[in-house]
Structures are given as structure tokens and as C-alpha cells.
Amino acid sequence: MDTIAGKKSGLTIAVNLTVAALVLIWLIPTIGLLVSSFRDRDQISATGWWLAPLPVELTFRIRPAGDGAREEGGLHVLEGNVFAQPETARRFPEGRGEVTGFGVRARLPAEFAPGTEAELPRGGAVAIDADGAFRITQDEAFGPRGPTLYFEARTPPRFTLENYRTVLLADGMGRAFINTLTVTIPATVIPILIAAFAAYALAWMDFVGRGVLIAAVVGLLVVPLQLALVPLLSLHQQVGIGQSFLGIWLAHTGFGMPLAIYLLRNYMVGLPRDIIESARVDGATDFQIFTRIILPLSFPALAAFAIFQFLWVWNDLLVAKVFLPSAAESQVMTVKIADDLLGSRGGDWGILATAAFVSIAVPLLVFFTLQRYLVRGLLAGSVKGG
């Protein structure tokens, strides 16, 4: 038999392998973001994060000073080392490196092999050795600056905290963090309070139209929030709320309410009926039953929804852009990162990866604090019902 003691069934092994594969699929991008958050911007653009421990070939442009030139055989000669120039000193603090190619035009920065001689576009010649030593010769005297040279060099892997300094010390980031908490905490607590009352009524109170309301809640789960953004903002303008913290609280409350009611109602339906009936026999009101019995027993479901709502609101960008003023005083972290940091730096993947880890620090703390209730709340809320 396949299931005798001491042996695992094929299904158990398959499940374990599937779970391990899923964990690996989710873990690889996270590791990539973490590694990229410590890498230099140019190296991120050149190679993938999995090559971070290896040297990277990068292209540089220099224009050496012309005041060190000398005359030799009727020619003006300028010599030096590309790794000792001000443009490359930060990359090569020891003044040493390996040139893998050089050029005299921006579109072909590694056109010539090290050690060969190339003609300059405006006359003269240049040669760059593998160790970085260069020699430029031309008939005319050099001006304050020599000709522009391009070269490709093998640079050692570079890890830095500069990305984190840029994100954490950005002007207004502290205010954006406070604004994010100001939006997230009420937008998580308000829908839980309202949905808990509604879920209890739909689960344990008999009234006309209860089935229709339950069906409406289930139907609202599939309605995309993008359809409601413009009409809801128009309604806010008409009632005088406009773009404000109150407006975004109500918006997040409305968008999160269907899932909250559905999850909590299905959980409450599965609670022991005998306890509730005994409380009613003893003269307890619905409010007393709800506050003293239902809420304590429903804590796993409340925690499960709180995790989802907190993560969604904290990481939200679209709703914050629509329902909050565009002024810097009202920006949340996602808007601050998208508009000020990434917006001014284009495709700066190092800043993006760093901002991702900075922004998920608080959600991770919330998740790991409440995660033991997550599976209990989700399973009870998804398989129980009546």
C-alpha cells in the first residue's frame, strides 16, 4: 500500500514540491529587488542583479586637461591615465582598472582595441592601453581641455547605501510617511467597524431583503474600482468634501466594504448557534451579543481583512492621486516616490528597488504581527456560509 506507516504518498510529495516552487517564484523577484537596492545605478543598467558579484563593463567619457601637453618632434603630445581623470576618479579610487576598448565617437565608445592608435575627428591620433595610459598627438596646440575620449572598462562590483540615503533623506519624505499613516489607519479601521455591524445583521438577523443584500455584496466584489473613481470624485465635489483626507477615507471605505462584509459575514455564520441562542434566552440584546460574543470570536476574520486592507491602502497610488490634493503637504509615500524621486530620475532602478523596500517595511511589520490569524480567518470566511 502507498499510505502505510513510514511512507509518504505521491500526492504529499507533489504538494510539497508545488509549494516549494511557488515560494521560489515569489522569492526570486524579492531577492532581485533587495540586491538592486544596494547596487550602483550604472551597474544596474548594464547587468542583471544575478551578476552583481561579478565585474561590469561600463562606458565612460573623459576630456583631459590640456595644460599638461608638451612638444615632441613638432607635435603636441598629451599623456595621462584615463582612470586618474576627475570623471572616473569616483569609479576607480585607486586609479587602476582594465580598459577593454576605446573610441573617439559617442555611438562607438569601444570601437578600437586597447593599444591601437585611432585618428581623432578633428585631426591627430590617440592610443589608450589596457592599463588606462593614453597618448594624444596633434599638430595644433591643445586648449584648456583636450579632445573628448570614450572608453569601456571593467569595473569591480559596487554596493552602496546611497540609494537608501536618497530615498530616506529626500525632502518631504517624513511628511509623506506621516500622511500615509494618516490615510491608512482610518481607512482600515472605518470599513472594519461598519462591515462588522453589517455582517452580523446579514448573518444572524432576519429581515426582508437580506438575500438580495447578500447577492449585491457578492456582485460588488467583481466591480473594478476604476469605474467609480470619476463619479465618486464628482460626488465629493458636490457635497463639499473634494480632494481631502476625509474624501480618501470614505473612498477606501467604500471600495473595501464588499470584501469586508463578505468575509466577516461568512465567518460569523459559522459561529456556534447555541451560544447566541443561549445569550438571547438570557435576555441579551443584539448589540450585547455583537460586542461581547461575536466580535471576540470573529477576531481571526477581522485580522485577516485588516491585513489585506492595510496592505492595499498603504501601497495604493491611483486612489491617492485622485482623492488627495497634489500639493506636497498632502502627498503619501507612493505619490512622493512616483512623482518626485522616480519622476525626476527616469528609469533609476536602484531608487525604485530601494523605495519598494522602504515602503513595505511597515506593511511587513503588520503582516508578521497578524499573520497567524490570516489563514484561520480566510479559510473560515471562504468555506463556511449559510
Backbone hydrogen bonds, N-H to C=O, Kabsch-Sander energy under -0.5 kcal/mol:
donor,donor_aa,acceptor,acceptor_aa,energy
4,I,1,M,-0.7
7,K,4,I,-1.8
13,I,9,S,-1.7
14,A,10,G,-2.3
15,V,11,L,-2.5
16,N,12,T,-2.3
17,L,13,I,-2.5
18,T,14,A,-2.4
19,V,15,V,-2.6
20,A,16,N,-2.4
21,A,17,L,-2.3
22,L,18,T,-2.5
23,V,19,V,-2.6
24,L,20,A,-2.2
25,I,21,A,-2.5
26,W,22,L,-2.1
27,L,23,V,-2.1
28,I,24,L,-2.3
30,T,26,W,-0.9
31,I,27,L,-2.6
32,G,28,I,-2.4
33,L,29,P,-2.4
34,L,30,T,-2.3
35,V,31,I,-2.7
36,S,32,G,-2.5
37,S,33,L,-1.8
38,F,34,L,-0.5
38,F,35,V,-1.3
39,R,36,S,-1.0
40,D,158,R,-1.0
44,I,40,D,-2.1
45,S,41,R,-1.7
46,A,42,D,-1.1
47,T,43,Q,-2.3
51,L,48,G,-1.6
52,A,49,W,-1.8
54,L,51,L,-1.6
56,V,155,T,-2.9
58,L,56,V,-0.7
58,L,153,A,-2.4
60,F,151,F,-2.9
62,I,149,L,-2.4
66,G,144,P,-2.2
67,D,144,P,-0.5
68,G,65,A,-0.5
69,A,66,G,-1.3
70,R,77,V,-2.5
72,E,75,L,-3.1
75,L,72,E,-1.3
76,H,138,Q,-2.8
77,V,70,R,-3.8
77,V,75,L,-0.6
78,L,136,I,-2.8
80,G,134,F,-1.5
82,V,132,G,-2.7
84,A,81,N,-1.4
85,Q,82,V,-0.9
88,T,85,Q,-1.2
89,A,85,Q,-1.2
92,F,88,T,-2.0
95,G,92,F,-2.0
98,E,154,R,-0.7
99,V,130,A,-3.0
100,T,152,E,-3.2
101,G,152,E,-1.2
102,F,112,F,-2.4
103,G,150,Y,-3.0
105,R,108,L,-0.6
108,L,105,R,-0.9
111,E,108,L,-1.2
112,F,102,F,-3.4
115,G,128,I,-2.9
116,T,113,A,-1.7
118,A,126,V,-3.1
120,L,124,G,-2.1
123,G,120,L,-1.7
125,A,137,T,-2.5
126,V,118,A,-2.6
127,A,135,R,-1.6
128,I,116,T,-0.6
129,D,133,A,-3.0
132,G,129,D,-1.6
134,F,80,G,-2.6
135,R,127,A,-2.1
136,I,78,L,-2.9
137,T,125,A,-2.5
138,Q,76,H,-1.7
143,G,145,R,-0.6
146,G,64,P,-4.0
149,L,62,I,-2.7
150,Y,103,G,-2.3
151,F,60,F,-2.0
152,E,101,G,-3.4
153,A,58,L,-2.5
154,R,98,E,-2.6
155,T,56,V,-3.7
155,T,153,A,-0.7
160,T,38,F,-3.1
165,R,161,L,-2.1
166,T,162,E,-2.5
167,V,163,N,-2.0
168,L,164,Y,-2.8
169,L,165,R,-2.1
170,A,167,V,-0.9
173,M,170,A,-2.0
176,A,172,G,-2.2
177,F,173,M,-2.1
178,I,174,G,-2.0
179,N,175,R,-2.5
180,T,176,A,-2.1
181,L,177,F,-2.0
182,T,178,I,-2.5
183,V,179,N,-2.0
184,T,180,T,-2.9
185,I,181,L,-2.1
187,A,183,V,-1.6
188,T,184,T,-1.0
188,T,185,I,-0.9
189,V,185,I,-2.4
190,I,186,P,-2.7
192,I,188,T,-0.9
193,L,189,V,-2.3
194,I,190,I,-2.3
195,A,191,P,-2.7
196,A,192,I,-2.1
197,F,193,L,-1.4
198,A,194,I,-2.2
199,A,195,A,-3.1
200,Y,196,A,-2.0
201,A,197,F,-2.1
202,L,198,A,-2.4
203,A,199,A,-1.5
204,W,200,Y,-2.7
205,M,201,A,-1.4
207,F,205,M,-0.5
210,R,207,F,-1.4
213,L,209,G,-2.1
214,I,210,R,-2.2
215,A,211,G,-2.3
216,A,212,V,-2.4
217,V,213,L,-2.3
218,V,214,I,-2.2
219,G,215,A,-2.3
220,L,216,A,-2.1
221,L,217,V,-0.8
221,L,218,V,-0.8
222,V,219,G,-1.2
223,V,220,L,-1.0
227,L,224,P,-1.3
228,A,225,L,-1.2
229,L,225,L,-0.7
229,L,226,Q,-0.6
230,V,226,Q,-0.5
232,L,228,A,-2.3
233,L,229,L,-2.4
234,S,230,V,-2.4
235,L,231,P,-2.1
236,H,232,L,-2.3
237,Q,233,L,-2.1
238,Q,234,S,-1.8
239,V,235,L,-2.2
240,G,236,H,-0.7
241,I,236,H,-1.9
242,G,236,H,-1.5
244,S,242,G,-0.9
244,S,323,F,-0.9
248,I,244,S,-2.0
249,W,245,F,-2.2
250,L,246,L,-2.3
251,A,247,G,-2.1
252,H,248,I,-2.5
253,T,249,W,-2.2
254,G,250,L,-2.6
255,F,251,A,-2.4
256,G,252,H,-2.0
257,M,253,T,-1.2
260,A,256,G,-1.9
261,I,257,M,-2.9
262,Y,258,P,-2.5
263,L,259,L,-2.7
264,L,260,A,-2.6
265,R,261,I,-2.7
266,N,262,Y,-2.0
267,Y,263,L,-1.6
268,M,264,L,-2.8
269,V,265,R,-2.1
270,G,266,N,-0.8
270,G,267,Y,-0.7
271,L,268,M,-1.4
276,I,272,P,-1.0
277,E,273,R,-2.6
278,S,274,D,-2.4
279,A,275,I,-1.9
280,R,276,I,-2.0
281,V,277,E,-2.2
282,D,278,S,-1.8
283,G,280,R,-1.4
284,A,279,A,-2.6
289,I,285,T,-2.6
290,F,286,D,-2.5
291,T,287,F,-2.5
292,R,288,Q,-2.5
293,I,289,I,-1.7
294,I,289,I,-2.5
295,L,290,F,-2.5
297,L,293,I,-1.8
298,S,294,I,-1.7
299,F,296,P,-1.0
302,L,298,S,-2.4
303,A,299,F,-2.9
304,A,300,P,-2.3
305,F,301,A,-2.3
306,A,302,L,-2.3
307,I,303,A,-2.1
308,F,304,A,-1.8
309,Q,305,F,-3.1
310,F,306,A,-2.6
311,L,307,I,-2.5
312,W,308,F,-2.5
313,V,309,Q,-2.6
314,W,310,F,-2.6
315,N,311,L,-2.0
316,D,313,V,-0.9
321,K,317,L,-2.2
322,V,318,L,-1.6
323,F,319,V,-2.8
324,L,320,A,-1.2
330,S,327,A,-1.5
331,Q,328,A,-0.9
333,M,176,A,-0.7
336,K,332,V,-2.7
337,I,333,M,-2.9
338,A,334,T,-2.3
339,D,335,V,-2.8
340,D,336,K,-1.8
341,L,336,K,-1.4
342,L,337,I,-3.2
344,S,340,D,-0.6
345,R,341,L,-0.6
345,R,342,L,-0.8
346,G,342,L,-1.1
348,D,346,G,-1.5
349,W,347,G,-1.4
352,L,348,D,-2.0
353,A,349,W,-2.7
354,T,350,G,-2.3
355,A,351,I,-2.9
356,A,352,L,-1.9
357,F,353,A,-1.8
358,V,354,T,-2.4
359,S,355,A,-2.5
360,I,356,A,-1.4
361,A,358,V,-0.8
364,L,360,I,-2.3
365,L,361,A,-1.7
366,V,362,V,-2.3
367,F,363,P,-2.8
368,F,364,L,-2.7
369,T,365,L,-1.4
370,L,366,V,-1.9
371,Q,367,F,-1.6
373,Y,370,L,-1.7
374,L,370,L,-0.6
374,L,371,Q,-0.8
375,V,371,Q,-0.8
377,G,373,Y,-2.5
378,L,374,L,-2.6
379,L,375,V,-2.7
380,A,376,R,-2.1
381,G,377,G,-2.0
382,S,378,L,-0.9
382,S,379,L,-0.7
383,V,379,L,-1.8
384,K,380,A,-1.2
